[in-house]
Amino acid sequence: MSSNCHDIGQSLGCGAHMKELRRIRTGPFTEETFLSTLHDLYDAFMWYKEEKDEIPLRNIILPMEFAVKHLPKIYVKDNAVDTICHGAPVALPAISKITTNFKEGDTVAIHTLKNELVALGDAQIDATKLEKMDSGLIVKTKRVLMPTGTYPKSN
């Protein structure tokens, strides 16, 4: 964005620069909601240390599942979780359900049946084609967020 301002100034022959860039939304986060300062976090942590009350901390630190709530979700069976935690792609037999349609190339959130975020990945096929499939890779795992060993290995 700052280079655009500079380029426009060059084109107009008067020069230009950006004074301020303000991000008002990213994913599910907006300026009005869920913003805390590091000072707020520090105060909540000190309160927890002194009073053993974690409520202020929980009001500031949100679960990572919240950050991906805007993405299409794929729920996988428990016996597939550890394999995905090792970076394996999501194959059709591992899928228990999907919440919304997605298109090939979309980023999807991979969840356990308990709604725990396992990983993020890129859809390899449109969700509308899943009903006609018997097997195949559905999501290429891009970023694993759950530690390995959280769920038992499949037998």
Buried (B, 14 or more C-beta within 10 A) or exposed (E): EEEEBBEEBEEEEEEBEEEEEEEEEEEBBEEEEEEEEEEEBEBBBEBBEEEEEEEBBEEBEEEEBEBBEEBBBBBBBBBBBBBBBEBBBBBBEBBEEBBEEBEEEBBBBBBBEEEBBBBBBBBBBEBEEBEEEEEEEBBEBBEBBBEBEEBEEEE
